Amino acid sequence: MALIRSQVLVVGAGPAGCAAGIMLARAGLDVCVVDRARFPRPKACGDAVSNRAVRVVETLLGSRSALDALPHASVHGAAVVFPDGEQVTRSYNDPGRIIPRERLDAALWQALDAAGAHLVDGVAVRELERDETGGSIVGALADGRRWRADAVIAADGPGSVGLRAIGAAPPRSRRLGVAATAYLTSGGSPVGVNLRHLDPELPCGYGWLFPAVEGLANVGVYQRFDHSRRQGVPLRRRFDRFLGRQGLDRGAIVGGVRVWALPLCASAVPPAAPGLLLCGDAAGLVDPLSGEGIWQALHSGTLAARIAIAALATSEGLSLRWAHRYQRLCAREIGVPSMLRWGVQAMVDQVVRRRLYTVPVVRGMLGWGYRRGSLEISKRP
């Protein structure tokens, strides 16, 4: 069995893993990034990159021109559409973007390579290994390979090997969201505007229409899994109904409908242990209200890298003290605000169920909160 040694092993090369790996490599650390997929690879996603996420991507790619070279649609505003067709709108001084996820991930992978990280794709990490005392994570096993590292960053999604290594259960029921999305050759939102439709058929969820990129519009539905299961109707069917209510032609779909799970932020503190930090979807950091997770992945990846860099510069390495410091940072900047958004979701759900959006004062309050970006962490107004 081949033995590979590095200072840091990053498991997963999505936005979180790439963000961590790029920062670590630029800091001069020997970092190995492993992913089970072959790059470039397709990825089911809504493709919405918020304005705060855009700034992180620009930094990771190294220049504004590298960011601008990616196929994209600029997003200067957004609207929430009530079931009666009325809207509340907001504008962004700092625009976000719609960037096809396959192109975004490929660009980050290339930046990772340019930063000097050692890249291994097409290899699935099966389990993490502890030291002889069982106290600290020191490496990983994969088919025909064994890694040894001073720190491991798990960024490999909701079924993470990091969760298994510390005995944590994968997210289920209320802790999961589900989404169905497809690319359409017609039927996107107006240029520069993201539309989110509050829909009685999607309690604790919504449907979206985003601006087209290179002639294809990302359209989809998002819902909390416990509510989706309770309805007893497959999400793909409710996606089809949403298309029908928007007057969209299912025949315009290119590449089929894709459904995937989203690990929602159900705890303010992400999992971590001596020698191990979890970030992105592996840490369950997706916004429960919107289902967005790209900024959370990028930001938690950068936080994990900062902690690993600082910890490995000390004699103690990535000890429990440093793991707790990472948890506190994530809790303050992602976890606590996300937990508050569960309350916003419950409120919005009641507004839709009881048709309170038809009451002018309620609609006015919702518009005021939406324009202010109340409890928003991934976007700036």
N, C-alpha and C positions, 0 to 999 in steps of 0.2 A: 504494500500500500504506500503510495507516494505521500511524503510528509512535506507540507508547505508551512513555512514560518513567516509571520508578519507581525508588526506591532499592533495593527488593528485589522480585524476581519469584519466586513460589512456583509450581511446576508440580505440580498434583495437589492435590485438596481432600478427601482421606481424613483419617483421624485425624492422621497425621504432618504433612501440609500445613496442616491447620486449626490444629494446635497451634502450629506455627511462625508462621503468619500472625497468629493472635490475639495472641501475645506481641509480635511485631514492631509491629503496629498500636497496641497498648496502650503501647508504648514511644515512640510518636510518629513512627515511620518511615512513609514512603509505601510501601505494599506492594500488589502486585497478585497475586491468586491465580487461576490458570487451571486449568480441568478440562475434559476432553473430554466428560464426561457432563452431562446436565441434572439439576439438583437439584430436589426429592429424587429419589433413584434407588435401586433395589434393589441389594443387594450380597451375594454369597454369603459366609457367615461362620458360625462356630460361636456367635457372640453372647456369648461369655464375656468379661466385663470383670473382671479380677482386682482385688483390693482396692487394690493400688497404682495401678492404672489408674483406679479409681473416684475416688481422691483427685485425680488430675490432671484428670479430666473436671470434677469439681466446681469446681476453680480456673478452668478454661477457660470454663465456663458462667457463672461469677461468683457462684453461690450454691448452697447445699444444696437450696433449694426448687426451683431450676431442674433440678437433677439428679433430685430425687424426682418431678418431674412427668413424667419419661420412663417409659413402660411398662417394668416390670422385675420380676424375681423376685430376691429376696435369696438369697445363697449363704453359708450359715454353716458348711458343711463339705463334705468330698469323700471319695470312697472309690475305691480301685483294686480291681477285682473280678478274681480269678484264674480261669483256665479251669474250675477245679473248683467255682466258686461262692463260695469263701471270700473275705473282704475284709480290707483294711487301711484304716483310716479316719484322718481328721484333721479338726480343727476350726479355724475362723478366729475369733479375737477381733474382728477387723476384717472384716466381711463383704464379699464381692464381689457382683457382680450379673450376671444375664443380661439384656441389653438388645438388642432387635432392632436389627441393624446399620443398617438404613435409618433408624430413628428416631434412633439415636446420631449418624449422619453429618449428618442434617438439623439436629439441635440444634447441632452444632459449626459447621455452615455459617451458621446464624443468628447464633451468637456471633461469628463472623468478620465478618459484616456489621455487627453492633452495635459491634464494635471499631473500625470505620472503614476496613477494607480495601476495596480495589477488586476486585470479584468478576466473573469472566468464566467462565460455564459454557457447555457445548456447543461448545467450541473446542479442537481437538487441537493441541498444540505438536508440530511436526514435527522440529525440530532446534534445537540450541543454537549460538550464534555466538561466535567468539573475536575478540579485538581484532586490530588490523592486524599485530601481531608474532606472533600465534598463541599468546601465552602465557597469556591469561586469558579466562575466559568472561565475556561482556559483555551477553548477551541471547539472544533466541530468535525463531524464525520459526514462524508458523502461517498457515493459509489467510487471506490478506487482511490480516494483521497482522504487525507487527514490534515486538518489545520491546527496550528498552535498560534495563539495570539495573546497579547497582553490585555486586550479589550475586544469585546464582541459587540457590534451594534446590529440588532435584529430589525430589519425593515422589510420583512417578507410577507406582509398582509395579515388578514384576520386569523389564519390558521398557523401563525408563526411558530417556528421551532423554539423561539424564545419563551413563548407562553408555556409550552410543554416542559421546557427545562426547569421552570420555576414552579410547576404544578398548578398553573392558572388555567381555568376553563376558557375555551374560546367563547366569543360573544354569541348569545342566543336571544331569541324572542324580542323583548323590549330593547335590548342592547344592540339590535341589528336594524338596519334599514335595508330596503330593496329598491332597485331601480331597473327600469327597462328603457332602452334607448335605441334609436335607429337614425341613420342619415337619409334625408329625403332630398330629391332633386328640386323640390319646390315646397313652399309652405313655411319658411323660416320667419323669424320676427323682422320688424322693420330694421333698416340699417342702423347700427349703433345702439340697439336697445335689446336687452334681455327681457322676455316676458315670462312671468310665473302665474299660472292660473290656479286659483283656489277652487277646488272641485269637490262637490259633495260625495262623489264616488271615490275620493281619495282622502279619507279622514287621516289627520296627522301626516299630510303629504301635499303634493301639488303636481301639476304638469307644466312642462317648460317648452318654450320655443326660443331658439337662439339664432342670431344672424348667421347667414351662410358663409362658408369658407370654401373657396374654389368650387362654387356651385352646389355645395352640399350643406344642408342645414341640420344641426343636431336637435332632435325633438325627443322628449322622453317624459317619464313619470317617475316620481319618487314617493315612497311611503314607508312609515315605520312597519317593521315586519309583523309585530303582534296584531296590528290593525289589518294588515293585508291578509294574514292567515284567517282572522276572524270573519272576513267577508266571504271566504270560500270560493272566490272567483280568481282564476289564474291572473297574475299581473300582466301577462302578455295580452289577455283578453281585455283587461281594463285599459291597457295602452291603446289597443285598437279602437275602443270606444272613445277614448280621448281624441284620437285622430279624427274620428267621425264628428265629434262635437265641434272641432275646429275647422271642419270642412276640408280636411286634408285627404289626399288620395293614397291609400295603402300601396297602390301600384307604383308610387314614386320612391318607395324604399329601395335603397341600394345596400346590399350586403347583409340583409336580414336584421331581425330584432335581437338584441343582446340583453340578458338579464344578469345582474350581479348583486352581491351582498356588500353592505357598507357597515363596518364596525363603529357604532356610534359612541360618542364620548359619554359614558355612563358613570364615570368616576373622575373626580378632579385630579387624581394622582395616577400617572401611568405606571405600569409595571417596570421594575428595575431590580437589579441584584448585583452583588460584587462581581465585577468583570463583565457585566451585561447591561446594556441600555436598549430599550425598545422605543421605536419612533414610528410616525406615520400610522398606517392602518394596523400594523402589528401592535401598537399601543392603544388602539381604539380611540382615535382623536377626531373622528368625523363629526361635523356640526349636526346635532340632532334635528335642528329646525330646517336647515336647507339641504342637508346631505352633502355639503361641500367638504372636500378634504385635501385639495392640492396645497393650499397655503399651509394648512396644519402639518402636512407631510414635509414640505420644504422647511418650515420653521423648526419643527421638532428635530429634523435631521441636522440643521445648523446648530441647534442647542446641544444635541448629543455630541457633535464634533467638538464644540467648544469645551465641553466638560471632559471629553476624552483627552484632548490636547493638554489641558491644564493638569488632569490627574496623572498622565503618564510622564509629566515633567517633574513629578515628586517621587520620593522613594516608596510611598505606599501604593502607587498605581491606582487603578480604578477600584477603590475600596468601597465599602458600604457608605462611608461618609460622602464620597463623591457621587454615588448613585442617588443618595437622598438629595444632594444638591441639584442634580438633574431633575428629580421629581418635583422639587419646589419650584424650579424655573418653569417647567411645563404646567404645573398647577396654576401658577400666577398668570401666565401669558396665554394659556389655551384652556386648561381644565375648568377653572372656576367660572370664566365667562360662558363657556359652553354649557355648564350645568344650569346656569341661569336661563339659558335659551330653551331648556325643557319647559319651563314655566310659560315662556312666550308661545311655544308650540301648543300647550294646553289651552291657552287663551284664544289663539287663532282658531283652533279646532271648535271651540264653543261658539265663536262668532259665526263660523260657517254653518254649523249644525242648527243653530237657533235663528239663522238669517238676520243676525244683528247688524250685518254690514249694510242693511237697508236703512238703519237708523242714522240720520245725518251726523249726530254728535259722535257716535261710535266710529263711523267712517272717517270723520275728521281727526279723531284721536289716533286711529291707525295710520292715517297719512302722516301725521306729525311725527309719530315714532319711527315710521319707515324712512322718512326723509332725513331724520337725525341719525339713522343707523344705530338705533338703540341696541346695546349689548353686542354690536357687530365687532368681530375681531379680524376677519379676513379682508375687509374692505374699508376704505376711507371715503367719506362723502365727497 
